[in-house]
């Protein structure tokens, strides 16, 4: 199947994007995502920062929709993050509004006013309380967001909103992303199909810290908000909290899951118990969607040319393994060696040692792919430089570390660090 171009950038001015090509690690095409009853979507060109492209998304949800969420742990969160945190305890959602081009972060009282204006306009359009509206913004930090420029569009968006339109929704959230990100799973509950659709954005300022960049998941499953939150809490660690592009955590990181409950009209009973096996089935499918989207974010890492999987095993604990894996994944020296296709296992040793976790040099073993490059505190006696170097030419690279101390293990995903990353971020506000 020929590769389908998902994003056209030639019409965008240089200040909007540095690159004009889709990531070489991108999926071949956007997935075929089914409609979800109870969710209607519309997008618009608000001209917040970008020209000739959609930069505003509104999702209207049926009455009775439940919501769960996780947000950045940054001590400098955006105004929309604070708005969502305040609204989340009620567990009720009727609308979602997302803009790109401006993060509405570090904008003081002006930022709070922008969220108020947006939420009130969306609430009037959707016929609900403003606290049932959830907001997200992504883009430049520190620039005031003029909500008046797009709040007037929300009434028409609510009227025009239709089921479907997932790729347009994903595109409307993009900043330095090179492709829209979507994922879907369908499971059978009480003899009926229950669908989970997710969209995400993110390419830079990506590091795991409760959530990463923006991700919105929708399902027609009838699941109470507290149980939806439980599923999200249980799946975020192995998905969005297990990726890193550049070790920087955004002020705007948000993951929200919305459940319309529309499947109840087809005979699916509401999930109301932690011990319900149907909840475990849903949780597994949600984890698949979040994991897929998280890995797509890494595949779109700014300037990335290689997708990297890092496995750490034999650690004292899973927590220790995770910290060591992230130490490797976030090391500029490791990432630039991968970019240069250099099988420099010495940099992996360095990253293990600096993590501050239990490690014994003389028990350490390291693999690049299937090739063991180091063992028992020194280079593997059978190490072959040509074989290792040849492996590093692959677009997907796997690094495995065995500490030989216990049963703790962890897997994280990252990408290489190239000159293009510097070009994108040096030019971002220009």
N, C-alpha and C positions, 0 to 999 in steps of 0.2 A: 504494500500500500504506500503510495507516495506521501511524503511528509506534508501535512497541511499547515500553512502559515496561519497562526491564530491571532497575531497582533501585527498591525501595520503601523509603522512608526515614521515613515518617510515624511509625513505631513507635519510632524511635531518639531517645534523649534529646538535647537541644541540645548537650551537651558532646561528643557523638560526631561530630556534623556540624553545620556552620553552615547549609548550604543544604539544600533538600529537593527540588530539581529536577535533572534530568539536564542535562548540558552541552548547549547549543544546537548545538555542533559535533560531537556524538556521531554515530557511524554509526546507520543506521536500525534495525539489529538485530544481534545476535550471529551470527557466521557458523556455518554448518552444518559442524561439524568431525568428520571420520571417526574411527572407532576406530583405534587403533594397537596392533598385536599386541605384546605384551611390556610394556605399560604398563597398570596398574590404579590407579584413583584413588578416594579417599574424603575426605570433609570432615566436620567436626564443630563443634558449639558448645562452645568451651572457656571462654568468659566471661573472656578475658584482659583485655579493656577494654570491648568492645562487648557489648550485651545483645540477645538475641533475633535473633542472626545467626551464621552460620558464620564462624569465625575461625581454623580449623586445617585444613591440607591435608596429606595424605600421598599420595605416589605410590610404588607398589611396582613395581620393574623386574625383568624376567627376568634370570637368571644370564647373564653374558657381556656385559651392557650396558656401553657405553663412554660417557665423559663428557668434555666440554671446558668451559672457563669463562673469563670475564674478570670483574674486580672493581674496585671503587672504588680510586682513587689517593689517597683521603683518608689523611692521616697519623693519623687517629683512627678506624680501622675498627671495625666491630662484631665481637663475639665469633664470630658465625656466619661472617662473611667470613674471619676468621683460620682457623677450623676448615676451611672449604672450601679455602682456599689450601694448607693442609697436606695435605689428602686428594687434591687434584687430580692430582699427579704420577703416581699409580698408574693413572689413567685408567679406573678401574672404579667403577660405581655400581649399587647395588641398591635404594636408597630416597631419597626427597626428603621433607623435612618443612619446612613453612612456616607461620609464625604471623603474624597481624596484631595491631595494638594495642600492641605493645611491640617496639622495635628491638633490645633486648639490646645496646645500644651505650653505651660509657662506663660500664660496670657492673663493671669490675675482675675480681677473682677470682670473684665471684658469677656474672658473665657466663660465664666459662669453665666453671664448675661446671654452669651451666644447659645449655650445649652438650653437656657430657659426659653428663649425665642423659638428655637428649633422644636423643642418638645411640645410647646403649646400649639405651634402651627400643625405639627404632625397629629397631635391629639384631636384637634378640631377636624382635621381631614379624615381621621380614622374613627371619630366618634367615641373617644375614650378619655380617661383621665391622663394627664401628662405623665404621671408616674408609671403608667403602663407602656410608655414609649422608651425604647432603649436606643442609645446613641453611640456612635464611634466615629473618630476622625483620624486620618493618617496623612502624613506629609511633613512639611517644614515645622520645626519647633520654634516657638517664640514670636510668631507672627499672628496678630489678632485675626480671628475668623469673623468675617462680616456675614453673619447668618441672614441678614436681610436680603442678601444677594440670591439666596436660594430658598428661604422659608416660604416665599410666595409660590414656589413651584410644587409644594407638597400636596396642596389640594388637588391639583390636576393629576399628580402621580397616583394618589389614592384612587381616583376615578379610573385612570388608565391601567392600573395594576391588573395583571393577569397571572394565571398559573403558568409555571414554566419560566423561561428566560434566565436560566441559571448562568449561562456563559456571559451574557450581558451584565448580570449582577457582579460576577467575578471580575470582569474587565473594569467596571466602574470604580472598584476599590484599588486598582493598581497604581503604584508610584514608579519606582525603578524596576518593578517586575517586568519580565520579558514575556510571560505567558499567564493566562488566567488559570486558576487552580480549582479543580472540582473533584469530588469523589462521591460515590453512591453505593449503598448496600441495601438489599431487600431480604427480609427474614420472614418466616412464617410463624404467626402467633394465633392460636385458637383457629387454625385452619385458614387464616387470611394473610395476605401480603401486608407487611408493614415496611415502609420505606424510610431510609435515612439518607438525606442529601446534605453535603457540606461544601462550602466555598471558603477560600482563604486567600490572603495576600501576604507577601513578605519576600524580601530579597536581601536586605541589609538591616543592620541594627538587630541582629537575630542571636539571642542566647536564651537558654531555658531559665525561666524564673517565674513559675506559676502558669504563665501562658506566653505565647510568642506572636507578636504582630496581631493581625485580625483574623478571626475564624468564626464562621456562623454556620450552625448545623440545624437542620429542620427535620422533623419526623411527624408522621400522622399517628404515631403510637400514643395510646391513652396512658400516660405515666405522670404521677404526681410530681410536683416540683421538687420536693425533698428527695425523692428517689432518683429523679433526673440529676440532681446535684451530686448524689452519691455515686452514680455511674460516671459522671464527669470527673469527679475527684479521683476515682480509681483508675481512670484511663489517661489522664493528662500526664502522668509521670513517665510512661513508656512511649509517649507520642511527642507532644510539643515541648515537654521538659527534657527531651533526650536529643535535641538538635541544637546546633550552634553554627553560625556562619562566621561571626567576627567577635564573639564574646561580649557584645554590647546588648543590653536589655532596653527595650523601648519604653518610653513614657506612656505609650498607648496600648500596650499589649492587652488583648481582649479575646476571650473565647466564650461564646454564648450558644446554648442549645435550647431550641424552642420545640415544644411538643403541642401540636394542635388538638390531638385526641380524636381526630376525624375518623380513625379506624374503628372507633366504638360504634359508629353507625352501621358498620358491616359485621358487628357481632363480636368484636375484640373486647374482652373484659378489661377494665382499668387495672393497671398494676398498682397495688397498694401495700405490698409487703416486701421487706428486704429479702426474705427467704424464698420468694416466688422464683421458680426456675426460669420463668419468662423474662424476669429482670436480668438474669445472668446472660440469657441469649441476646437481649438488647444491648447489654453492656459490652459484650464481645464484638458485636457489629459496630457499635459506636467507636470502640477502640480501633477497629480496622479503618474506619473513615478518618479518624483523627491522625492515625499513624501514616496513612497514605498522604494526607494533606501536609503533614509535617515534613515528610520526605520530599514532597514537591517543592516546599519552601527552600530546602537545602539545594535541590537541583536547580533552583533559580537564584542561588547565592550570587551576589554581585560579582561579576567577572569570573565566575566558577567555570572550570574546564573538567574537573574530576569530582565524582561523588564518592565519599569516603565513609566506610563502615568501620567502626572501632569497637572491638570486643575485648573486655577485660574480664578474666576469670581467675579463680584461685585466690581471691582477695579475702581479707578477714571478715568482711561483711559486704552486702549489696551496696550499702551507702558508700563504703570505702572504694569499691570497684567503680561506682559512678563518678566519684570525685577524681579518680585517676584517669578514667576514660575521658572526662572533660578536660583534664589537664593536657592530655595528648591532643584532643580535638581543637583546643583553643591556642595551642602553641604556634606562633608565627613561624618558628623555625621548622616545625614538622610540616606545616601547611605549605610553606614555600618550597621545601624539598619535594613534596608531592607534585607541586606545580612544575618543578624542574625535572620530574621523573627520576629523582635520585633516591635510591633505596638506602637512605641514610638512617639506619636503625639506631645509631648513636643518639639522635635527637629524640627518639622514642624513650630511650633509657633516661635521658635528661628530664623529659616530661613526667615520667613515672617518679623519679627521685624528688622532683620539686613539689609534688602534690601534697606532701606533708602527711601521707597515709602510710601505714605499715607496709614495708617492702624489704626484701632481702636480695641484694644484688646477685648473690651466688645461687639463687633459686629461680631467677628470672629467665623466661623464654619468650621470644618474639617471633611472629610469623608475618610475612608479607604475602598475602594469598595463601597458597599451600606450601610456600618455601619457608622453612625455619631458618632465620638469619642469625639468631643468637640463642644461647642456652647455657645454663650454669655459670653465669657471670662473664661470658666471653663469646666471641664469634663462633657460630656453629662450625665444627670441623668440616662439615660437608658443604659449607656455604659456597655458592657459585654466583659471582658478581654478574655475569652475563644473564643468567636466568632471572635473577632478582630485578635487574634493570629492564629486562624485556617485559616483566610483569607490570612494572610501573608505567608502561606506555598505555595501559588500558584506561578507558574513561571511568571505570569503576574500580576502586581500590579497597581492599579489606586488610586491616591491621588487627592482629590478635596478640594479646599479651596474657601470659599465665604467670601469676605471682608465686604460685606454689605454697600458699600460706593457709588457705581455707576453701570455703565453698561459695564465697560471694562472687557475683557476676553482674555485669551490666553491659548494655549496648547503646552507643550513641552514634549519631550521623553528623557529618560535617562535609566541607568541601575544601578545595585548595585555595590558596591565596595568590592572586595574580596581579600583574600591573594594572589590569583593567579595574580591579576593585579600587585602587588608588585614584585612577582617572575619574571614576563615577563619583566618588565621595569628595574629591577635591573640587569638583565642578557642580556639586549638588545645588547650591544656592546662587550660583553665578547667573 
